[in-house]
Amino acid sequence: MHRRGQFFRRIALAAIVLVIFAVTGLLVVAWVIAGRFGLVGRMPAIPGLLALAAAGVVAFVMLGAMRRFAWPLRAVMDAADRVAEGDYSARVQEYGPPPMRALAHSFNTMTERLQNADRLRRDLMADVAHELRTPLSVLQGRLEGLLDGVYSRDDAQISQLLDETHMLSRLVEDLRTLALSEAGALQLQKEPTEVNGLVRDVVSRMQTEATRMSMTLHVTSSTENAVLDIDALRIREVLTNLLSNALQHNPSGGAVTVSVRDTIDGLAISVTDTGQGLSPERVASMFDRFSKGVASRGSGLGLTIAKGIITAHGGDISASSRLGDGTTVTFTLPR
C-alpha cells in the first residue's frame, strides 16, 4: 500500500510539473503574440489572463485524464492484492479509456481462470483421497485379518492382496498420466504408423475377451494405407480403453464395431456398441475425472486420460448416445 501511494504521488507530481511547463510555455507564447500586435504596453494584463485561462483548461483536462486512468488502475491494483491473498473471486469493473478497459478485462479473465484452476485442484485432491481410500482400506482390513487369524495365511489370500496392490498401482499410474496431460506435459513418442493395422491388432487382442462374453467385434475401414505420425502406444491405450468400456456395457450376444474413415484433416475412428445407451446427462459427463457408471469396475479415469492423449495429438474426442440405441465414441487424429 505504501509503494502504491508513492506511485500515485509520483504521477501527481509529474502531472503538476507538466502543468507548470505548460503554463510557462503558454505565458511565453501569449507574451510573444501580444507583443506582435502591440498590446504589451497598452494592455499588459491580457497575456497573463490568456495564459491563466489556458493553464486552467490544461490543468482541468490533465486532471480529468489522470482521474480516468488512475481510478481504474487503482481498482485493478486493489483487486490484485486480494488475488495475492488467495481471493480468486476478485473482479474489477471494466470502465475508463479503452486501454484501461482492456486491462480490466484481461485481469478478470486471469482471475476467472485462476479460480477454475483452484477449484479443479481442490476437486482433484478430494477425488484422489476418495479413490485411494478404498483399496488402502481393503488392504488394511485383509492384513489385519491375517494377523488376527481371521483369514488363513495361504496363497489365495496373498494373491487377493496382490490384486489389490495392482489396482492401487494402476490408479497411481493413471493419476500420473492424468496430471501430465492436464499440465500439457504428456510426452509423445510419435512415429509414422499405419492406423488400420494398429486398429486390427488391438481388436485382435480383445477378441478373446469378446468371445468369453459372447460378443462379436467388427472392424470397418473406408481408407487404405492410412499412415499418420502418432504415438502408437498411446493410441493403443485409447482404443483398448474404448473397447473395454464398450464390451463392459454391452449385453451378451451384442456387437461392437470399430470404424475408420477419412476426414478433411485426418482420420476419424469410432467405437460403437449395441448396449442400452446413455442419458444426455451421462454423455455430457463421460470425460470428467472419476466419472463412471454404476457397473463400472475401473477408476473412472480412463476416458479422461483418453481425452488428454487425443488432445495432445491435436485431435478431438466426443461421444453420442441414445437410450436403447447404443453408444458411439469417436476420436479424430490429424494428418
C-alpha positions, 0 to 999 in steps of 0.5 A: 500500500505504501509503494502504491501511494508513492506511485500515485504521488509520483504521477501527481507530481509529474502531472503538476510539473507538466502543468507548470511547463505548460503554463510557462510555455503558454505565458511565453507564447501569449507574451510573444503574440501580444507583443506582435500586435502591440498590446504589451504596453497598452494592455499588459494584463491580457497575456497573463489572463490568456495564459491563466485561462489556458493553464486552467483548461490544461490543468482541468483536462490533465486532471480529468485524464489522470482521474480516468486512468488512475481510478481504474488502475487503482481498482485493478491494483486493489483487486490484485492484492486480494488475488495475492491473498488467495481471493480468486473471486476478485473482479474489477469493473471494466470502465475508463479509456479503452486501454484501461478497459482492456486491462480490466478485462484481461485481469478478470479473465486471469482471475476467472481462470485462476479460480477454475484452476483452484477449484479443479485442484481442490476437486482433484485432491478430494477425488484422489483421497476418495479413490485411494481410500478404498483399496488402502482400506481393503488392504488394511482390513485383509492384513489385519485379518491375517494377523488376527487369524481371521483369514488363513495365511495361504496363497489365495489370500496373498494373491487377493492382496496382490490384486489389490496392490495392482489396482492401487498401482494402476490408479497411481499410474493413471493419476500420473498420466492424468496430471501430465496431460492436464499440465500439457506435459504428456510426452509423445513418442510419435512415429509414422504408423499405419492406423488400420493395422494398429486398429486390427491388432488391438481388436485382435487382442480383445477378441478373446475377451469378446468371445468369453462374453459372447460378443462379436467385434467388427472392424470397418475401414473406408481408407487404405494405407492410412499412415499418420505420425502418432504415438502408437502406444498411446493410441493403443491405450485409447482404443483398448480403453474404448473397447473395454468400456464398450464390451463392459456395457454391452449385453451378451450376444451384442456387437461392437464395431470399430470404424475408420474413415477419412476426414478433411484433416485426418482420420476419424475412428469410432467405437460403437456398441449395441448396449442400452445407451446413455442419458444426455446427462451421462454423455455430457459427463463421460470425460470428467475425472472419476466419472463412471457408471454404476457397473463400472469396475475401473477408476473412472479415469480412463476416458479422461486420460483418453481425452488428454492423449487425443488432445495432445495429438491435436485431435478431438474426442466426443461421444453420442448416445441414445437410450436403447440405441447404443453408444458411439465414441469417436476420436479424430487424429490429424494428418 
